[in-house]
Amino acid sequence: MSTDQQEPLPIRHIQTTRIRYRERGNDYRINVTLPIRAAGLGKGATLQFKPYELEELGVIPALGAAAGEDAPKDRNTRTVVGSEDESWLEVPIPHAVIDHLTESLDVDAEEGAEIVDELPLFDVFAGDRMIAIAPAETVEVPVAALPKDSDRVVDESRESIQLEAVQTARPRVKVTNDGQSRMVTLTATRAIREAGLASPDDPRSVSYHPEAAADLGGLIPAVGYERSAGVHDPEYSIYSKTNAAEEGEAFSVGFPAEILDALEISLDELEEMERSERPQITVYAGEGMLGFKTPAVREIPGGNARRSELVDVEGIGEAVAQRLRDRGYSSPEDLEGIAREDLLEIEGVSTGRADRILADLGSRGGA
C-alpha cells in the first residue's frame, strides 16, 4: 500500500447495500462498484478480508491489490469480478466473514439465503487500496420531538423512528423553471421509497430540522408529509421523473440553503464541480422520514498492511495461533516447511487439524 503503514488509514463511507446469497456456487456476494473505484482498484483486483478485526475495529477491512499484482493471499482472499466495461463490480464474501457478522449481530439462522434474510444493510467504506464493511449505522429519532401535524406520515403511536443508512448520493445544481434561480437537488430514489414517500400521484414533501442534528450525531432529519410543498417552496417537495434507463420513476428532494450550510456545502463551488468531485451525502430512511448526513470517516490502524496472519490459515484459531507465536511463528510464511510432527506438539492441534493446516499452507498463492 502506498500509505505509510505507521499512519492510520482513513476510510470513508461510500455506499450502503445488502449482502446477497447466490445459490449457484453457494457463496455470498456484495456490490462493490463505487467502493472499488474509490479505492483505486478495478476488475481482477484481489481483496484480503480480515474478519477477525471486526470486534476490535468495528469493521471488517479487506486489503486490496491490483489485478496481476503479487501480494499475499489466503483462504479469505477473493477476486473482484464484473462486467467488461467495469460498469458493475462485485466480490464474493468469504464464509468466515459471514460467520463473524452473524455472531456479532446475534443472528440465528440456517445457511444460505436464510442467513441473508436475517442480515441488515451494510455500510461499505473505501480508502487507499482497501474497502471495509460493517453493519449499517442506525439513528433513533424520538417521535415526541417532531412537530405535530395532521398530514405527517410518521406513525403517531411510535415512540421513536429508526433511521437506517440506505445510500450515498451526490447533489447537483438545478436551474428552476423561471430560468433565474438555482436549487440543489439530490436523487435518492431508494431511500425515498423505503421511507414510504415515493408517490407521483399523491405529492409528498418534507420539512427539515437541522436544529436536531446536534442530538442525532450530525444527522439532519426530514419529516415526511402527505401534501405538496407548493411551487413557492420547491426545495421541500419530493418530485419524480421518468427514468427511461430503469423503466421507472426516480425520486429527488431539494435542499434549502440552511441544509447546505449544515452539510458545509457551497452552492457556488458545487455548481463548478464535476460530478465525480461533488461531496457525497449519506441518506437515511425510516417510516415516514429521511435523514441526511456527511459520510462517516473511520481510521484503520496503520499496522493493517496486506499480509497473511496465523489465524487466516485453515485449522488455526486464536488459541493455537498464540501458542505458535510463543514458539516464534508470527505468520503463515514462518510456518513454511514445518513438519507435521512439530505441529502435533502444539496443544490443541489434532491429527485432523494438522492435516488441514498443512493442506492450507500448501495451497497458498491462489485467490
Order of alpha helices (4+ residues) and beta strands (2+ residues): beta-beta-beta-alpha-beta-alpha-beta-beta-beta-beta-alpha-alpha-beta-beta-beta-beta-beta-beta-alpha-beta-beta-beta-beta-alpha-alpha-beta-beta-beta-alpha-alpha-alpha
